Amino acid sequence: MIMRLLRRNKGYSCHQVLEVMQAYIDGEVDEQVALNVVEHLEMCSQCAHEVDLFKRIQASVRERADEIDPRIIERLTAYAQELSSSDPYLNDSSQN
């Protein structure tokens, strides 16, 4: 449903980019959504930084997957969920 709504709008807001960030990074969005995200990231250094940081964390965890205690992964996942629920961009749809 989110993807259908986002495809209708031209020019994504920060809120919209953050909603699809994980799917975008994982390559799970269609071409139009990906283009809209890229366009926004070219104009918004804050969102570009968020995506870059998330990609680096994801790569680091992937490289060390065999070494990481599963409890740490659970804690990181819980922390990421906590951050996203307290993120003003995700909680205020009026943000750009």
C-alpha positions in Angstrom: 0.0 0.0 0.0 2.8 2.5 0.9 4.5 1.8 -2.4 1.3 2.6 -4.4 0.8 5.8 -2.5 4.4 6.9 -3.0 4.3 6.2 -6.8 1.4 8.6 -7.2 3.5 11.5 -5.8 6.3 13.2 -7.5 9.2 14.4 -5.4 9.5 12.4 -2.2 9.7 14.0 1.2 12.2 12.9 3.9 9.3 11.1 5.6 8.6 9.1 2.4 12.3 8.2 1.8 12.7 7.0 5.4 9.6 4.8 5.1 11.0 3.0 2.1 14.7 3.2 3.0 15.2 -0.4 4.0 13.3 -1.8 0.9 15.3 0.7 -1.3 18.7 -0.5 0.2 17.7 -4.1 -0.3 16.7 -3.5 -3.9 13.1 -4.4 -3.2 11.4 -1.3 -4.7 10.3 -0.8 -8.3 12.2 1.4 -10.7 10.0 4.4 -10.3 10.3 4.3 -6.5 14.1 3.9 -6.7 14.3 6.9 -9.1 12.3 9.0 -6.7 14.5 8.1 -3.8 17.7 8.8 -5.7 16.3 12.2 -6.8 15.5 13.1 -3.2 18.9 11.8 -2.0 20.6 14.1 -4.5 18.9 17.1 -3.0 18.8 16.1 0.7 22.2 15.6 2.4 20.5 14.5 5.7 18.6 11.6 4.0 21.7 10.7 1.9 23.7 10.5 5.1 21.1 8.3 6.7 21.1 5.9 3.8 24.9 5.8 3.6 25.1 5.2 7.4 22.6 2.4 7.2 24.4 0.8 4.2 27.7 0.9 6.1 26.2 -0.7 9.2 24.5 -3.3 7.1 27.7 -4.2 5.3 29.7 -4.3 8.6 27.2 -6.7 10.1 27.1 -8.8 7.0 30.9 -9.1 7.0 30.9 -10.2 10.6 27.8 -12.3 10.7 29.5 -15.5 11.8 31.3 -13.6 14.6 28.3 -11.8 16.0 26.3 -13.2 18.9 22.6 -13.5 17.9 21.7 -11.6 21.0 23.6 -8.6 19.8 21.6 -8.7 16.5 18.4 -8.8 18.5 19.5 -5.8 20.5 20.5 -3.9 17.4 17.2 -4.7 15.7 15.3 -3.5 18.8 17.4 -0.3 18.9 16.7 0.4 15.2 13.0 -0.1 15.8 13.1 2.3 18.8 15.0 4.9 16.7 12.5 4.7 13.9 9.6 5.1 16.2 11.1 8.1 17.8 12.4 9.7 14.6 10.6 13.1 14.0 10.6 12.5 10.3 8.7 9.3 10.6 6.3 10.6 13.2 5.6 14.0 11.4 4.4 13.5 7.9 4.6 17.3 7.3 8.4 17.1 7.2 10.1 17.5 3.8 
